[in-house]
């Protein structure tokens, strides 16, 4: 049974558009992708503006499987969780 799922993606380092494009291409079962929006960071340390989008999926992945996919995409983009 598939589940309608939405993911919010953002990038504020390097080639932000390319990183978002690669992330979307790496996701399974994508149904739609929103336009890209640029937003200022809220809270936390000083950092560059983000590019953000939302992906709609119709997937049979469990939440934990989808989280694993997201973590692999982050790792391939060399994301570091410093803060």
C-alpha contacts under 8 A as a table, 3 or more apart, distances in Angstrom:
res1	aa1	res2	aa2	distance
1	X	60	X	5.96
2	X	58	X	5.85
2	X	59	X	4.86
2	X	60	X	4.32
2	X	61	X	7.72
3	X	57	X	7.85
3	X	58	X	5.41
3	X	59	X	5.33
3	X	60	X	6.14
4	X	56	X	7.16
4	X	57	X	5.75
4	X	58	X	4.55
4	X	59	X	6.61
5	X	56	X	5.78
5	X	57	X	5.00
5	X	58	X	6.12
5	X	59	X	7.14
6	X	54	X	6.67
6	X	55	X	5.57
6	X	56	X	4.61
6	X	57	X	6.14
7	X	54	X	5.56
7	X	55	X	5.18
7	X	56	X	6.66
8	X	52	X	7.14
8	X	53	X	5.91
8	X	54	X	4.46
8	X	55	X	6.45
9	X	20	X	7.16
9	X	52	X	5.57
9	X	53	X	5.45
9	X	54	X	6.08
9	X	55	X	7.61
10	X	20	X	7.02
10	X	50	X	6.08
10	X	51	X	5.47
10	X	52	X	4.26
10	X	53	X	6.58
11	X	16	X	5.28
11	X	17	X	7.84
11	X	19	X	7.04
11	X	20	X	6.74
11	X	50	X	5.30
11	X	51	X	5.42
11	X	52	X	6.69
12	X	16	X	5.94
12	X	47	X	7.78
12	X	48	X	5.76
12	X	49	X	5.73
12	X	50	X	4.35
12	X	51	X	6.37
13	X	16	X	5.97
13	X	48	X	7.34
15	X	18	X	5.44
15	X	19	X	6.22
16	X	19	X	5.19
16	X	20	X	6.23
16	X	50	X	7.81
16	X	51	X	6.49
17	X	20	X	5.16
17	X	21	X	6.06
17	X	51	X	7.25
18	X	21	X	5.01
18	X	22	X	6.08
19	X	22	X	5.17
19	X	23	X	6.15
19	X	77	X	6.99
20	X	23	X	5.04
20	X	24	X	6.20
21	X	24	X	5.25
21	X	25	X	6.18
22	X	25	X	5.06
22	X	26	X	6.14
23	X	26	X	5.09
23	X	27	X	6.54
23	X	73	X	6.19
24	X	27	X	5.36
24	X	30	X	7.82
24	X	55	X	7.41
25	X	28	X	7.91
26	X	73	X	7.07
27	X	30	X	6.60
27	X	69	X	7.45
28	X	57	X	7.64
28	X	59	X	7.43
29	X	57	X	5.36
29	X	58	X	5.58
29	X	59	X	5.56
30	X	33	X	7.69
30	X	55	X	6.84
30	X	56	X	5.93
30	X	57	X	4.41
30	X	58	X	6.64
31	X	55	X	7.64
31	X	56	X	5.46
31	X	57	X	5.15
31	X	58	X	6.51
32	X	55	X	5.96
32	X	56	X	5.10
32	X	57	X	7.11
33	X	53	X	7.14
33	X	54	X	5.91
33	X	55	X	4.62
33	X	56	X	6.26
34	X	53	X	5.60
34	X	54	X	5.28
34	X	55	X	6.49
35	X	53	X	6.20
35	X	54	X	7.90
36	X	51	X	6.36
36	X	52	X	5.55
36	X	53	X	4.97
37	X	51	X	5.53
37	X	52	X	5.20
37	X	53	X	6.44
38	X	49	X	6.64
38	X	50	X	5.53
38	X	51	X	4.49
38	X	52	X	6.25
39	X	49	X	5.65
39	X	50	X	5.25
39	X	51	X	6.43
39	X	52	X	7.34
40	X	48	X	7.35
40	X	49	X	4.62
40	X	50	X	6.22
41	X	44	X	7.98
41	X	46	X	7.92
41	X	47	X	6.80
41	X	48	X	7.14
41	X	49	X	5.87
41	X	50	X	6.70
61	X	64	X	7.90
61	X	65	X	5.63
61	X	66	X	5.87
62	X	65	X	5.09
62	X	66	X	6.18
63	X	66	X	5.12
63	X	67	X	6.12
64	X	67	X	4.97
64	X	68	X	6.22
65	X	68	X	5.03
65	X	69	X	6.38
66	X	69	X	5.01
66	X	70	X	6.25
67	X	70	X	5.02
67	X	71	X	6.17
68	X	71	X	5.08
68	X	72	X	6.22
69	X	72	X	5.19
69	X	73	X	6.28
70	X	73	X	5.09
70	X	74	X	6.21
71	X	74	X	5.03
71	X	75	X	6.12
72	X	75	X	5.01
72	X	76	X	6.14
73	X	76	X	5.17
73	X	77	X	6.33
74	X	77	X	5.10
74	X	78	X	6.33
74	X	79	X	5.38
75	X	78	X	4.87
75	X	79	X	5.73
76	X	79	X	7.67
